[in-house]
Amino acid sequence: MFDYPLLPRVFPFGAILFDFLFLLVAIPIEASVLNARLRFDKKTSAFYAICMNLFSSAIGWTAFFLVEPLLPINLRSELISYVFFNRFQSTSEMYPIVSVSAIIIFFATFLLKYFLLRLLLVSLSEPGEVEEEPQLYPRRSSRRPDRKKLQNTTLVTTTLIANSLSYSAIVIVILIQKFSNS
């Protein structure tokens, strides 16, 4: 009568709950950094942090599911073992791969969050805020640093600090979880 979609028999609840925990850790940290460095109010900082983290998490999982079938069979089995059972089958072989992957994921997430924050700031700003101010004194403006360049530098630095702090907190959570299981 009704065709229900096939549900997986094994579902990675642990991975889903840990991703939720990581979001609960990262969002307040990044919101406080956005509040302190970019002088947003707390509500706006929380909104931007939630959007950046949820979108980057969704894009990250999508990339994971696109890359996973392309991996060699031994890496796929290690990955599945880690996602479902929270352990690697052969730890000595996996440490270099995990270390390089963690660095790549950190910088990819940083770039993704930076571009998402820029996109959010541009799309949610008032129409008058996006336009450049007319330059009445071109001679004077050449001596001052470019305002847009200064804002971009502040945005990059703020995003890097927020991402670094949230990743540090997540690493601490992972270490606490690993040491409590051993």
N, C-alpha and C positions, 0 to 999 in steps of 0.2 A: 504494500500500500504506500508507505512512505519510504523513500530511500534516504537513510541517514548517512552522512559522510562517515567514512571509516575513521575511528579514533585510534590513536596509537595505544597499544597495550601497555607500554612502558612510557611514563611521562616524567620528564626531569624536574620534579617539584623542587628538589634541592637547588638546582641551578636557577630556577625562576625565583625562589625565595631569596637566594643570595644576591641576585641582580636587584631585587626590590630593596634589600638591605643596603646595597651599595648606593642606590639612588637616595635612600633615606639619610645616608651619611654625607653624600656629595652635595646634595641640594642646599642644606643649610650652610655648609662651609662656603660654597661658591656664592650664595646669596649675601653672606656677610662680607665677602671680599668685594663684590660688586657694590654693596652699600658703602663700604669704607673708601674704596679707591675711585669709583665713578660718581659718588655722591647721589646715587639714586635713593629714593625713600625705600623703606623696608618691603613694602608691598610690591613695588616695581622690581626690586632686586630679586625677590622670591619668584616673581613671575618669569623674569629672564632666566634665572637659574633652572627653574622647572622646565621651561621650554628647551633650553640648551641641552639639558641632561636627557630628557625624554626623547627628543629628536635624535641626539647622537646615539642613544642606546638602541633606538629602533633601526637606525642606519647601520649601526655596528652588528646587530643580530642579522639584519638582511645580508650584509657583507659576509658574515660567518656562514650563513646557509648557502651563499653562492660559491664560497671558496671551499667549503668542506668536501663536496663531491670531487673536487679536483686534486685533493691530497692523495699521496700514496697510501696504500692499504695499511701499512704499519702505523703511520701517523694518524690515520682515521681511527684505528682501533684504540690507540692511546688517548685520543681526544674523546671518544665515546666512553672509555673507561673513566676518564676524569669527570666528564659531565654527569654520568649516571652514578658513579661510585665514589667520586671525590678522591681518586688516587690514580697514579700512573702505574702501568704494568712494569716498566723498566725505567726507574727514576734517573739512572746515570746518563742514559741517552737523551732524556728529555730536558735536562737543565739548560743546556745551551740553546735549544730551540725555544723553550719558554722564556729565557732571558731576552733573546733577540725579538721574539714576538711581543713581549711586554714593552720594549722600547719603541717598536714600530706602532703598537696600539696607542701608547701614550702620545706620541707626536701626531698621529692621525686624528686622535680625539681632540687634541689641542687645536689643530687646524680646523677641524670640523666645528668645534665650539666657537672659535673665533669668527668663522664665516657665518654661522648661525646667529651669533650675537649682532654682527654687522647687519645681516639681513633683517633681523627683528628691529633693530634701531632705525633702519631706513624705512621699513614698511609700517612701523607703528608711530613714526614721528609726524608731526603736523606738517602740512604742505609748505608752510613758510620756513620751517626749520631746515629743510633739505637744501634749499637754495643757498647759494653763496651770497655773502654780504657784498654789496657793490663797493668797489674800491675807489674812494674819493681821492686819496692821496697815493698814487702809485709809487712815488719816490720813497715815502715813509714805509710803505708796506714791504718794500724789498729788504729793509733792515730787520724787520721782525721775522721770527720763525713762522713758517706756514702753519696756520691754525689747524688745517685739515691733517697735515702730517703729524703734528703734535697730538691730535686726538687719536689718530690711528696708532701711534706709538703707545699711548696710554692704554688703548683698548687691547693691543697685543700683550703688553706687559701685565695688565689686569687679568686677561684670560689665561696667560701662562701661570701666574701666581695662583689663581683659583683652581686651575686644573692640577697643578703640582700639589697643592694642599689637599685637595680631595683625593687624589691618587695615593698620597702618603697615608691618609686616614684609611683608605680601602686596603692598602698593604698591611697596615697594623691590624685591621679586622681579620684579614686572611691569616696573618701569623698567629693571632690569638686563637682562631679556629683550628689551625694546624696543631698548635701546641696543646690545646685542650683535648684533641682526639688522640694524641700519642700517649 
